[in-house]
Amino acid sequence: MKIIAALVLIAILLAVTIGVGLYLRWRQSRPQRHIPHEVVQPERLGAEGLGESATLLQFSTQMCARCPGVHRILSSIADEHEGVIHLDVDLTHRPDIARHFHVLQTPTTLVLDGSGTVQTRFGGAPSRDVIELELTRLDRKDAHA
Amino acid sequence: MPETPSSVPAGIDPRGPRFGAAITSVLLIIDLFLSLIDLTEAALWLMVAIALLFLWGVVSPRTAPWGVLFRKVVRPRLAPPSELEDPRPPRFAQGVGLLVTTLGILLHVLGVPFALPIAAALAFVAAFLNAAFAYCLGCEIWLMLQRAGMVGREHRAA
């Protein structure tokens, strides 16, 4: 193959890879709300209970590089908000839970309301701001209900 | 119990694996270029070298060359890391890189056309996403393998 053609192919590969990276970065702080709003049973996850006003349910694995960072962010948010708890479920040896919640990437974070219903889903490492925003949104919804 | 990832090995600077991934992605794109301009022999040997570096990263991540270079030369010039990271995910990702490059080499030796450039391109995408976007594609593969029923069932909690 000619050098020019090779360089063009490489440039295309580079452009596609950067596009994928930008898409992944954009998607991970985007709340997904068109999801099944099922009620989570904490016992099935090995937890004792859920938060009174909200629960930040994080799914991690031991092979997940960004899970510990997200764990720190979510637990500090939970500490700052009355009635909000953070659950981190390790899926490394629990494919059943991964399948049940259709977890395709870690971390995946579900925001549950006071009744344990899944309201919002984040795939990837969401920033602190978008999680705070979701909690505020839940609060307002509760106040109107 | 929902396990928190707390009982883990000593943390590493997360910029270390990303530094290594940056060098690896440069090597892979050189390899891709060599194989595309039909310098197949050179591309093959560079790929073997990259695969050996991946193997080194899996067997002994602490002594792997890019990690040592990072700790000796790069990190002293940077601010201390804001947080430390579990060393197991990057190590697992090195294993995924090893698998992809080894498959490329094997298929090439068996005469499969385009095995080298395809393997180099796939590994490049993963290494570049890690270096530039801190997105560890190799780490996500664990979940895919698990959902395919290949890993993660050995000591399943009751």
Interface residues (C-beta under 8 A of the other chain):
Chain A: M1 K2 I3 A5 A6 L7 L9 I10 L13 L14 T17 I18 V20 G21 L22 L24 R25 L45 G46 A47 S60 T61 Q62 M63 C64 A65 R66 C67 P68 G69 H71 R72 L87 D88 V89 D90 L91 T92 H93 R94 P95 A98 R99 V103 L104 Q105 T106
Chain B: M1 P2 E3 T4 P5 V8 P14 P17 I29 L32 F33 L36 I37 D38 E83 E85 D86 R88 P89 P90 F92 A93 A121 F124 V125 F128 L129 A132 F133 A134 Y135 C136 C139 E140 W142 L143 M144 Q146 R147 G149 G152 R153 E154 H155 R156 A157
